[in-house]
């Protein structure tokens, strides 16, 4: 089997420009169409939190739309990490980038999930991944995933989640 992993990270043009990806959403759709025509399976990755607070919902919704249009075999999600020595951490420290809180990250992931319509394997590397969010047959499990995210938003220990994120040293 031929397959490739695509670190698209977003399907939102503003976000793609912000993180200097060098392409836009329609470019992603065009290239994924070519992969499909060639019979090459592909994965796509959504970077939860990449847009910061100001554009979070656009990032989530537009990404889900483009990912759904592309119809990957797998959608993976990961949370943005601000590591020392990176330009984005420096921008956050200067007030030029406003990162999402843990609750905001969960809400953005929930919004992305709500708008995702392709039947794929769904894998999340979010700090709540122990909540059984990952697995095959996304559309069959979508309501349960959304309910688990909503439960975590309403009842989760955000300090514990923040500590997990703070203690990560690599991806």
C-alpha positions as CSV (number, residue, x, y, z in Angstrom):
1,X,0.0,0.0,0.0
2,X,1.2,3.5,-0.8
3,X,0.5,6.2,1.7
4,X,1.8,9.6,2.7
5,X,1.4,11.8,5.8
6,X,0.6,15.5,5.1
7,X,1.3,18.0,7.8
8,X,-1.3,20.4,6.4
9,X,-2.0,21.7,10.0
10,X,-4.8,24.0,8.8
11,X,-7.2,24.6,6.0
12,X,-7.7,28.3,6.9
13,X,-5.8,30.7,4.6
14,X,-5.2,33.2,7.4
15,X,-3.6,30.6,9.6
16,X,-1.6,29.1,6.8
17,X,-0.2,32.5,6.1
18,X,0.4,33.1,9.8
19,X,2.5,30.0,10.2
20,X,4.3,30.5,6.9
21,X,3.2,27.2,5.3
22,X,3.7,28.7,1.8
23,X,0.3,27.5,0.4
24,X,-3.4,28.0,0.8
25,X,-6.4,25.7,1.4
26,X,-7.3,25.3,-2.2
27,X,-3.7,24.2,-2.9
28,X,-4.1,21.5,-0.3
29,X,-7.3,20.3,-2.0
30,X,-5.7,20.3,-5.4
31,X,-2.7,18.3,-4.3
32,X,-4.8,15.8,-2.3
33,X,-6.9,15.4,-5.4
34,X,-3.8,14.4,-7.4
35,X,-2.8,11.9,-4.6
36,X,-6.3,10.4,-4.8
37,X,-6.1,10.2,-8.6
38,X,-2.8,8.4,-8.3
39,X,-4.2,5.9,-5.9
40,X,-2.0,7.1,-3.0
41,X,-3.7,7.1,0.4
42,X,-2.8,10.0,2.7
43,X,-3.1,11.2,6.2
44,X,-3.7,14.9,7.2
45,X,-2.8,16.6,10.4
46,X,-4.7,19.4,12.1
47,X,-2.6,21.6,14.5
48,X,-5.0,22.5,17.3
49,X,-4.2,26.0,18.6
50,X,-2.2,27.2,15.6
51,X,-4.3,30.3,14.9
52,X,-4.3,31.6,18.5
53,X,-7.5,33.1,20.1
54,X,-8.3,35.6,17.4
55,X,-8.8,33.2,14.6
56,X,-9.5,29.9,16.4
57,X,-13.0,29.2,15.1
58,X,-12.1,30.1,11.5
59,X,-9.1,27.8,11.8
60,X,-11.3,24.9,13.1
61,X,-14.1,25.3,10.7
62,X,-12.1,26.0,7.5
63,X,-9.7,23.1,8.3
64,X,-12.6,20.7,8.8
65,X,-14.1,21.8,5.5
66,X,-10.9,21.3,3.5
67,X,-10.0,18.1,5.3
68,X,-13.5,16.7,4.5
69,X,-13.2,17.8,0.9
70,X,-9.8,16.0,0.6
71,X,-11.2,12.8,2.2
72,X,-8.0,11.4,3.8
73,X,-7.8,7.9,5.2
74,X,-6.7,9.3,8.5
75,X,-7.0,12.7,10.3
76,X,-4.6,13.3,13.1
77,X,-4.8,16.2,15.6
78,X,-2.1,17.6,17.8
79,X,-2.0,20.5,20.2
80,X,0.3,23.5,19.6
81,X,3.3,23.6,21.8
82,X,5.3,26.7,22.4
83,X,8.9,25.6,23.0
84,X,11.7,27.8,24.2
85,X,13.7,29.5,21.5
86,X,10.9,29.4,18.9
87,X,9.6,32.6,17.2
88,X,6.0,31.8,18.2
89,X,6.9,31.7,21.9
90,X,8.7,34.9,21.6
91,X,5.7,36.5,19.9
92,X,3.4,35.2,22.7
93,X,5.8,36.7,25.3
94,X,5.6,40.0,23.4
95,X,1.8,39.9,23.2
96,X,1.8,39.5,19.4
97,X,0.3,35.9,19.6
98,X,-2.4,35.0,22.1
99,X,-2.3,31.2,22.6
100,X,-5.3,29.2,23.6
101,X,-6.0,28.0,27.1
102,X,-6.6,24.3,27.6
103,X,-10.4,24.9,27.6
104,X,-10.0,26.9,24.4
105,X,-8.0,24.1,22.8
106,X,-10.7,21.6,23.7
107,X,-13.4,23.9,22.3
108,X,-11.5,24.4,19.1
109,X,-11.0,20.6,18.7
110,X,-14.7,20.1,19.4
111,X,-15.6,22.6,16.7
112,X,-13.2,21.0,14.2
113,X,-14.7,17.6,15.0
114,X,-18.2,18.8,14.6
115,X,-17.5,20.2,11.1
116,X,-15.4,17.2,9.9
117,X,-17.5,15.0,7.6
118,X,-15.2,12.5,6.0
119,X,-15.2,8.9,7.3
120,X,-11.7,8.3,8.3
121,X,-9.6,7.0,11.1
122,X,-9.4,9.8,13.7
123,X,-6.4,10.1,16.0
124,X,-5.8,12.9,18.5
125,X,-2.7,13.6,20.5
126,X,-4.4,16.1,22.7
127,X,-3.8,15.7,26.4
128,X,-7.3,14.2,26.7
129,X,-6.5,11.4,24.3
130,X,-7.0,8.9,27.1
131,X,-10.7,9.6,26.7
132,X,-10.9,7.1,23.8
133,X,-11.2,9.7,21.1
134,X,-8.9,7.9,18.7
135,X,-9.9,5.1,16.4
136,X,-11.4,4.0,13.0
137,X,-14.9,4.7,11.7
138,X,-15.0,8.4,12.7
139,X,-18.5,9.1,11.5
140,X,-19.9,6.2,13.5
141,X,-18.1,7.5,16.6
142,X,-18.4,11.3,16.0
143,X,-21.2,11.9,18.4
144,X,-19.4,10.1,21.2
145,X,-16.2,12.0,20.5
146,X,-18.0,15.3,20.6
147,X,-19.8,14.3,23.8
148,X,-16.4,13.3,25.4
149,X,-14.9,16.7,24.4
150,X,-17.9,18.6,25.8
151,X,-17.7,16.6,29.0
152,X,-14.0,17.5,29.3
153,X,-14.8,21.2,28.5
154,X,-17.4,21.3,31.3
155,X,-15.8,19.0,33.9
156,X,-12.1,18.6,33.0
157,X,-9.2,19.5,35.3
158,X,-7.7,22.3,33.2
159,X,-4.8,22.8,35.6
160,X,-3.8,19.1,35.2
161,X,-4.1,19.4,31.4
162,X,-2.0,22.6,31.4
163,X,0.6,20.8,33.5
164,X,0.8,17.9,31.1
165,X,1.3,20.4,28.2
166,X,3.9,22.5,30.2
167,X,5.9,19.3,31.0
168,X,6.2,18.2,27.4
169,X,9.8,18.5,26.1
170,X,9.3,17.4,22.5
171,X,6.6,16.3,20.1
